[in-house]
Amino acid sequence: MQTVLNSLKGGVVPRIGLPYITVGRKSEIAALLHDVEIISEGGASFRFIVGRYGSGKSFLIQTIRNYVMDRGFLVADADLSPERRLQGTKGQGLATYRELISNLSSKTKPEGGALTLVLDRWISSVQTAAVQETGMEPGDPGLTKAVDRKIYEVTSAVSELVHGFEFARLLSLYYHAYVDGNDDMKMKIVRWFRGEYTLKREAKEDLGVSLIITDDDWYDYLKIFAVFFRLAGYAGMMIMIDELVNLYKIPNAVTRQYNYEKILTMYNDALQGKARYLGILMGATPQAIEDRRRGVYSYEALRSRLTEGKFSKPGARDLLAPVIRLEPLTAEEMLVLCEKLADMHAGLYGYERKIGAAELARFIRLEYGRIGADQNLTPREVIRDFIELLDLLYQNPALHMDELLQSDDFTYARSEAVSDQTDKNYAEFTI
């Protein structure tokens, strides 16, 4: 609970405890979990989650992350930045790949770094299956041949994909290094899978393969991983890329277009059946998507595919479309969330909750009653205010909630927050 409250107060989405504070996104979650079923049956999906800063898009992405890990998926997530893009002249695309693989997570290893665990688990499961089928004891030469055949079934299926031959060869090398107890070779192979080899010569000397993962082809290897993970016993792979606004901020128009072209490739692969057992979620602000000069819609091939239809409108969005636009949480939904936070705070610090329903309602009315709140107020701001309020009341037992809500400082701060957010949004997207 401490981690959850500290993260929320700092404006950051916590990685744990999200089911306890998920409010008002039932329809969006249901739509995305429908995609999960498609992926687990051998399909692929691609979605944009679009919302303003603090509106809950990162929260929704992390919520889905937890849901799909519970359903047997492996998840790789990364935030874009000036150093991490989808395409770049200085290895920015490869940097994103490395971040994704570094953050690869499973239900049993949710904090990331699950690649080695997955590889070892795959080999162990193949060995167990071979023992059950043949009835042979470990160490029997016949059992080794049976395991080899099962490993070959997986590697041959992977080798049919683009760049799959080298990938399959490395899987086989990893298996034999595992059997021989050659940890040095295992480490080199994992290093290759992570995209950490920069010279083909070095990879050839260490592993006998003449290819390395590069800025141009890293996405192809994610498609291979998705198929391999399925063969290794997982439901599929989900890739989550947030902060797409960093592509919008790229000053060079040609570089931006190359990045949008990479998005188009990923989108087409998902919808045309060229990717299997793979889901892709991307988080973005409305301006990063819709701006015709610098946003995703500046790339005509994407704009024509993603533009919202004529019949969708606020309150009646098509949640099966490629772009899911987050509606603001209602005052009623925000009230439910604040009640959950109040219970968590009281449980964490061991006191009996004193803020009742009437006081919570007054807080929500005040927040939503500010001038411009309908356009500028976000869940992040309300949550931050409320946790600060709980902290102050806990540390100062003589204070009453109404004293804080009616203070001039609070009123001034809230007015400034709305004004500052408006100014920030304007400055951010008129560069």
C-alpha positions in Angstrom: 0.0 0.0 0.0 2.9 2.3 0.8 4.3 1.9 -2.7 0.9 2.5 -4.3 0.2 5.7 -2.4 3.7 7.1 -2.8 3.6 6.4 -6.6 0.2 8.1 -7.0 1.2 11.1 -4.9 4.3 11.5 -7.1 2.2 11.4 -10.2 3.6 7.9 -11.2 1.7 4.8 -12.1 2.5 2.0 -9.6 3.3 -1.4 -11.0 1.6 -3.3 -8.1 -1.8 -3.0 -6.5 -3.6 -1.6 -9.5 -6.7 -3.8 -9.2 -7.5 -2.2 -5.9 -7.7 1.3 -7.4 -9.0 0.7 -10.9 -12.2 2.7 -11.4 -14.2 3.8 -14.5 -12.3 1.9 -17.2 -14.5 -1.3 -17.4 -15.4 -0.9 -21.1 -11.9 -0.1 -22.2 -10.5 -3.1 -20.2 -13.1 -5.4 -21.7 -12.3 -4.3 -25.2 -8.6 -4.8 -24.7 -9.1 -8.2 -23.1 -11.1 -9.2 -26.2 -7.9 -8.6 -28.1 -6.1 -10.9 -25.7 -8.3 -13.8 -26.7 -7.6 -13.1 -30.4 -3.8 -13.1 -29.6 -3.9 -16.3 -27.6 -5.6 -18.0 -30.6 -2.8 -17.1 -33.0 -3.8 -13.7 -34.1 -2.3 -10.2 -33.4 -3.6 -6.8 -32.3 -2.5 -3.2 -32.4 -4.1 -0.4 -30.3 -3.4 3.2 -29.4 -4.5 4.4 -26.0 -5.0 8.1 -26.3 -5.5 10.6 -23.5 -4.1 13.9 -22.1 -1.3 14.0 -19.5 -2.6 12.6 -16.3 -5.8 11.2 -17.8 -5.0 7.6 -17.0 -3.6 6.1 -20.2 -0.4 4.9 -18.6 -2.5 3.6 -15.7 -4.7 1.6 -18.2 -1.7 0.2 -19.9 -0.2 -1.0 -16.7 -3.6 -2.5 -15.6 -3.7 -4.5 -18.8 -0.1 -5.5 -18.2 -1.1 -7.1 -15.0 -4.2 -8.7 -16.5 -2.4 -10.4 -19.3 0.5 -11.7 -17.1 -2.2 -13.4 -15.0 -3.4 -15.0 -18.2 -0.1 -16.6 -19.1 1.3 -13.9 -21.4 4.8 -12.5 -21.4 4.9 -8.7 -21.4 7.6 -6.3 -22.6 7.1 -2.6 -22.0 9.2 0.6 -22.6 8.7 4.3 -22.6 10.0 6.2 -25.6 12.4 9.1 -25.0 14.9 11.1 -27.1 17.3 8.1 -26.7 14.6 5.5 -27.5 12.6 5.7 -30.7 11.2 3.2 -33.2 13.8 4.2 -35.8 16.9 6.3 -35.6 20.3 7.0 -37.1 22.1 6.5 -33.8 20.7 3.2 -32.6 17.5 4.7 -31.0 15.4 1.8 -32.3 17.7 -0.8 -31.0 17.7 1.0 -27.7 14.0 0.6 -27.5 14.3 -3.2 -28.3 16.9 -3.5 -25.5 14.6 -1.8 -23.1 11.7 -4.1 -24.1 13.7 -7.3 -23.7 15.2 -6.0 -20.4 11.7 -5.4 -19.1 10.3 -8.7 -20.3 8.1 -9.9 -17.5 6.0 -12.9 -16.5 3.6 -13.8 -13.7 6.4 -15.3 -11.7 8.9 -12.6 -12.6 6.8 -9.4 -12.9 9.7 -7.0 -12.2 11.4 -7.8 -15.6 14.5 -9.6 -16.7 12.5 -12.8 -17.4 14.3 -13.9 -20.6 16.8 -16.3 -19.0 14.1 -17.7 -16.8 11.9 -18.4 -19.8 14.6 -20.1 -21.8 15.6 -22.4 -18.9 11.9 -23.1 -18.1 11.4 -24.1 -21.8 14.3 -26.6 -21.8 13.2 -28.0 -18.4 9.6 -28.5 -19.7 10.9 -30.2 -22.9 13.0 -32.6 -20.8 10.1 -33.4 -18.5 7.8 -34.1 -21.4 10.4 -36.4 -23.0 10.8 -38.3 -19.8 7.0 -38.8 -19.5 6.6 -39.9 -23.1 9.6 -42.3 -23.2 9.7 -43.5 -19.6 13.5 -43.3 -19.8 15.6 -42.1 -16.9 17.8 -38.9 -17.0 21.2 -39.7 -18.5 19.9 -42.4 -20.8 21.3 -41.7 -24.4 17.8 -42.4 -25.8 16.3 -39.7 -23.7 18.9 -37.2 -25.0 17.8 -38.0 -28.6 14.1 -37.6 -27.7 14.8 -34.2 -26.2 16.8 -33.2 -29.3 13.8 -34.1 -31.4 11.5 -32.0 -29.4 13.9 -29.0 -29.4 14.2 -29.4 -33.2 10.4 -29.2 -33.5 10.4 -25.8 -31.9 13.5 -24.5 -33.7 12.3 -25.7 -37.1 9.0 -23.9 -36.6 10.8 -20.7 -35.7 13.4 -21.0 -38.5 10.6 -20.5 -41.1 10.2 -16.8 -40.1 12.3 -13.9 -41.3 15.7 -14.1 -39.6 14.4 -17.2 -37.9 17.2 -19.5 -39.0 19.8 -17.8 -36.9 17.4 -17.4 -34.0 16.6 -21.2 -34.2 20.3 -22.0 -34.3 20.9 -19.9 -31.2 18.1 -21.7 -29.4 19.7 -25.0 -30.2 23.1 -23.7 -29.0 21.4 -22.5 -25.7 19.9 -25.9 -25.1 23.2 -27.7 -25.5 25.0 -25.1 -23.3 22.3 -25.7 -20.7 22.8 -29.5 -20.9 26.6 -29.2 -20.7 26.5 -26.6 -17.9 28.3 -24.1 -20.1 27.2 -20.8 -18.4 29.6 -18.7 -20.4 28.0 -19.8 -23.6 24.5 -19.3 -22.2 25.5 -15.7 -21.2 26.8 -15.0 -24.7 23.6 -16.3 -26.4 21.4 -14.2 -24.0 23.5 -11.2 -24.8 22.8 -11.7 -28.5 19.0 -12.1 -27.8 19.2 -8.8 -25.9 20.6 -7.0 -28.9 23.9 -6.3 -27.2 26.3 -7.4 -29.9 27.4 -4.4 -32.0 29.8 -6.1 -34.4 29.0 -9.0 -36.7 32.6 -10.2 -36.4 32.3 -10.6 -32.6 29.0 -12.5 -32.9 30.6 -14.8 -35.5 33.6 -15.5 -33.3 31.5 -16.2 -30.2 28.5 -17.9 -31.6 29.1 -18.8 -35.2 26.2 -16.6 -36.5 26.9 -13.8 -39.0 23.9 -11.7 -38.1 23.2 -9.3 -35.2 20.0 -7.5 -34.2 20.1 -3.9 -35.6 18.1 -0.7 -35.7 16.4 -1.8 -38.9 15.3 -5.3 -38.0 14.7 -5.4 -34.3 10.9 -5.6 -34.7 11.3 -8.8 -36.8 12.9 -10.4 -33.8 10.0 -9.5 -31.5 7.7 -11.3 -33.9 10.0 -14.4 -33.7 10.0 -14.1 -29.9 6.2 -14.1 -29.8 6.0 -17.4 -31.8 8.8 -18.9 -29.7 7.1 -17.9 -26.4 3.9 -19.6 -27.5 5.9 -22.8 -28.4 7.5 -22.5 -25.0 4.2 -22.7 -23.2 3.1 -19.1 -22.8 -0.2 -17.7 -24.2 1.6 -15.1 -26.3 3.5 -11.8 -26.0 2.2 -8.3 -25.4 4.4 -5.2 -26.2 3.5 -1.9 -24.5 5.2 1.3 -25.7 4.2 4.5 -23.9 5.1 8.2 -24.3 4.6 8.2 -28.1 4.7 12.0 -27.7 8.5 11.8 -27.9 8.1 11.0 -31.6 5.9 14.0 -32.0 8.7 16.1 -30.5 11.4 15.0 -33.0 12.5 18.2 -34.7 13.5 16.6 -38.0 10.5 15.9 -40.2 12.2 13.1 -42.2 13.2 11.3 -39.0 9.6 11.6 -37.7 8.3 10.1 -40.9 10.7 7.1 -40.6 9.3 6.5 -37.1 5.7 6.7 -38.3 6.6 4.3 -41.1 7.7 1.8 -38.5 4.4 2.2 -36.8 2.6 1.5 -40.1 4.7 -1.7 -40.6 3.7 -2.9 -37.1 0.1 -2.0 -37.6 -0.1 -3.7 -41.0 1.6 -6.8 -39.7 -0.9 -7.1 -36.9 -4.0 -6.7 -39.1 -2.8 -8.6 -42.1 -1.8 -11.8 -40.2 2.0 -11.3 -40.6 2.4 -11.4 -36.8 1.2 -14.2 -34.6 0.6 -14.4 -30.8 1.5 -10.7 -30.6 -0.3 -7.7 -29.1 1.0 -4.1 -29.4 -0.3 -1.2 -27.2 0.9 2.3 -27.6 0.1 5.3 -25.3 -0.1 8.8 -26.8 -1.6 12.2 -26.2 -4.3 13.5 -28.5 -1.9 16.0 -30.1 0.7 13.4 -30.7 -1.8 11.4 -32.7 -4.0 14.0 -34.4 -1.7 16.9 -35.3 -1.6 17.0 -39.1 1.8 18.8 -39.1 3.9 16.7 -36.7 1.7 14.0 -35.2 0.9 10.4 -36.4 -1.8 11.9 -38.7 0.9 13.8 -40.6 1.7 10.4 -42.1 -1.2 10.0 -44.5 -1.1 6.2 -44.6 -1.7 6.1 -40.9 -4.2 8.9 -40.8 -6.4 7.2 -43.3 -6.4 4.0 -41.3 -6.8 5.5 -37.8 -9.1 8.5 -38.2 -12.3 8.2 -36.0 -15.4 7.3 -37.9 -18.3 9.7 -38.5 -20.6 8.1 -35.9 -18.3 8.0 -32.8 -18.7 10.9 -30.3 -17.9 11.6 -26.7 -19.9 9.2 -24.6 -20.4 6.7 -27.5 -16.9 5.8 -28.7 -16.1 2.7 -30.8 -13.9 0.7 -28.4 -13.2 -1.9 -31.1 -11.4 0.8 -33.3 -7.6 0.9 -33.4 -7.6 4.1 -31.4 -9.2 4.1 -27.9 -9.8 7.6 -26.7 -10.1 7.8 -22.9 -13.1 9.7 -21.6 -12.6 11.7 -18.4 -13.6 10.0 -15.2 -16.9 11.3 -13.9 -17.3 12.9 -10.5 -19.0 9.7 -9.3 -16.2 7.5 -10.4 -13.6 9.8 -8.8 -15.6 9.7 -5.6 -15.3 5.9 -5.6 -11.6 6.1 -6.2 -11.0 8.6 -3.4 -13.0 6.3 -1.0 -10.7 3.4 -1.9 -7.6 5.6 -1.3 -9.0 6.8 2.0 -9.4 3.1 3.1 -5.9 2.2 2.0 -4.4 5.2 3.8 -6.2 4.4 7.0 -5.1 0.7 6.8 -1.5 1.7 6.0 -1.1 4.0 9.0 -3.3 2.1 11.4 -6.0 4.6 12.2 -9.8 4.5 11.9 -11.0 6.4 8.8 -12.6 9.7 9.8 -13.5 11.1 6.4 -17.1 10.1 5.7 -19.1 10.0 2.5 -20.4 13.6 2.9 -16.8 15.0 3.3 -15.6 13.0 0.3 -18.5 14.4 -1.7 -17.6 18.0 -0.7 -14.0 17.4 -1.8 -15.1 16.1 -5.2 -17.6 18.9 -5.7 -14.8 21.5 -5.0 -12.4 19.8 -7.4 -14.9 19.5 -10.2 -16.4 22.9 -9.5 -13.3 24.8 -10.5 -13.4 27.0 -13.6 -12.1 25.0 -16.5 -12.2 21.7 -14.6 -14.2 20.0 -17.4 -11.3 20.5 -19.8 -8.2 20.6 -17.6 -8.9 18.5 -14.5 -7.3 15.0 -14.6 -7.3 12.0 -12.3 -3.6 12.6 -11.5 -4.3 16.1 -10.1 -7.3 15.0 -8.0 -5.5 11.9 -6.6 -2.4 14.0 -5.8 -4.5 16.6 -4.0 -6.5 13.9 -2.1 -3.4 12.0 -0.9 -1.8 15.2 0.3 -5.0 16.0 2.2 -5.0 12.6 3.9 -1.3 13.0 4.8 -1.9 16.4 6.3 -4.9 15.2 8.3 -2.9 12.2 9.6 0.1 14.3 10.6 -2.1 17.1 12.2 -4.9 15.4 14.1 -6.2 18.8 15.3 -7.0 19.9 11.7 -10.4 19.3 10.1 -10.9 18.6 6.5 -13.1 21.6 5.9 -10.4 23.9 7.2 -8.0 22.7 4.5 -10.7 22.7 1.7 -11.8 26.3 2.5 -8.3 27.8 2.9 -7.3 30.5 0.6 -4.0 28.7 -0.1 -5.8 25.6 -1.4 -8.2 27.7 -3.6 -5.3 29.6 -5.0 -3.2 26.5 -5.6 -6.0 24.7 -7.4 -6.7 27.8 -9.6 -3.0 28.0 -10.4 -2.8 24.3 -11.2 -5.6 24.5 -13.8 -4.0 27.6 -15.3 -0.5 26.1 -15.3 -1.8 22.9 -17.0 -3.5 25.0 -19.7 -0.3 26.9 -20.3 1.8 23.7 -20.3 -0.4 22.1 -22.9 -0.3 25.1 -25.1 3.5 25.5 -24.9 4.1 21.8 -25.4 2.2 21.5 -28.6 2.8 24.8 -30.4 6.6 24.3 -30.8 
